[in-house]
Structure formats: C-alpha cells, structure tokens
Amino acid sequence: IGSADHGLVEPTLMLLRSYHVSVQQEACELIVHLINYEEVSQSILCGLVALLRPSAEERTSQQHHHQTMSTPPAILSDESVGQIPAPLPIFVQQAGAARVLGA
C-alpha cells in the first residue's frame, strides 16, 4: 500500500478499548504499521496520547455507561478477581495505548 487514509486512524485506535486480547493485539500491530505512513503518523501519536489521558467528560461518560450496562462483560462479574472501581474501558484503552507506544 502506497498511502494510508486518515479514516483508518480513529476506528483503529478505538479497537484498543476492546476487552478481547486478540483484537487489541491486531490493533497494536496495525497501528505499528500505520505509524510508518507520514500522512497519518502524527494523528496516530496524538490519538495514542489522548487515550492515555482521557478527558473528564469521557471518564464521566464511561463511568455512567459502566453503571448502566445490562449485561456487563464476564470479567466484571467474576468474584475471584478484585473489583475495579473506575470504568474498565478507560484502563483497557490506556494499557493498549501504552503497549503500542512501547513497541
């Protein structure tokens, strides 16, 4: 591929919110490849930093969504693991962004 479209950046970054490890892994690999394209590299880096530091509005929105989910992911219902008080998607996206930046 000779170039990368800007339309790929945000959907690809949002894959880092997935609870599925395989989806996150594929997203990380795609981001590592996309970052080599000059036309999208700056957008990707800015997006990764934004995922590391979500806005107060995004944190509040995620927390509200987390509290009103009708069927939470099984990991949230597992009594054998500690309960996470903050919205899990925020932690998941931060871990995914950190993984890509460390690659």
C-alpha positions in Angstrom: 0.0 0.0 0.0 1.4 3.4 -1.0 -0.5 5.5 1.5 -2.8 5.4 4.5 -6.2 7.1 4.7 -7.0 9.3 7.7 -10.3 7.5 8.1 -8.4 4.5 9.5 -6.9 6.3 12.5 -9.9 6.7 14.9 -11.6 3.4 14.3 -8.2 1.6 14.7 -7.4 3.5 17.9 -10.9 2.6 19.3 -10.1 -1.1 18.9 -7.7 -0.6 21.8 -10.8 -0.4 24.0 -11.7 -4.0 23.2 -11.8 -6.5 26.1 -10.6 -9.2 23.7 -6.8 -9.6 23.7 -6.7 -10.8 20.1 -8.5 -7.7 18.9 -6.1 -5.5 20.9 -3.1 -7.4 19.6 -4.2 -7.0 16.0 -5.0 -3.3 16.5 -1.5 -2.8 18.0 0.1 -4.5 15.0 -1.9 -2.4 12.6 -1.1 0.8 14.4 2.6 0.0 14.4 2.4 -0.5 10.6 0.3 2.7 10.1 2.6 4.8 12.1 5.2 4.4 9.3 2.9 6.4 6.9 3.8 10.0 7.1 0.2 11.2 6.3 -1.2 9.5 9.5 1.7 9.2 11.9 1.0 12.5 13.7 -2.7 11.7 14.1 -1.9 8.3 15.5 0.6 9.6 18.0 -1.8 12.4 19.1 -4.6 9.8 19.4 -2.5 7.4 21.5 -1.6 10.2 23.9 -5.3 11.2 24.1 -6.1 7.6 25.0 -3.6 7.8 27.8 -5.2 10.9 29.2 -8.9 10.7 28.7 -10.9 13.9 29.4 -13.0 14.4 32.5 -16.1 14.2 30.2 -15.0 10.9 28.7 -14.3 9.4 32.2 -17.7 10.5 33.4 -19.4 9.2 30.3 -17.6 5.8 30.6 -18.4 5.6 34.3 -22.1 6.2 33.6 -22.1 3.6 30.8 -20.3 1.1 33.0 -23.0 1.5 35.7 -26.0 1.2 33.3 -24.8 -1.8 31.3 -27.5 -4.5 31.2 -25.0 -7.4 30.6 -21.6 -6.5 31.8 -18.6 -8.5 30.5 -18.0 -11.7 32.4 -14.7 -10.4 33.8 -16.7 -7.7 35.7 -18.9 -10.4 37.3 -16.1 -12.7 38.3 -15.9 -12.8 42.1 -12.5 -14.4 42.1 -10.9 -11.2 40.9 -10.8 -7.8 42.7 -13.4 -5.3 41.7 -12.2 -2.3 39.7 -14.0 0.9 40.9 -13.3 3.1 37.8 -14.6 2.3 34.3 -12.7 -0.6 32.9 -12.7 0.6 29.3 -10.5 3.6 30.3 -7.9 1.2 31.9 -8.1 -1.1 28.9 -7.5 1.8 26.4 -4.7 3.1 28.5 -3.0 -0.3 28.5 -3.4 -0.7 24.8 -2.0 2.8 24.0 0.9 2.2 26.3 1.6 -1.2 24.7 1.7 0.5 21.2 3.9 3.4 22.4 6.3 0.9 24.0 6.6 -1.2 20.8 
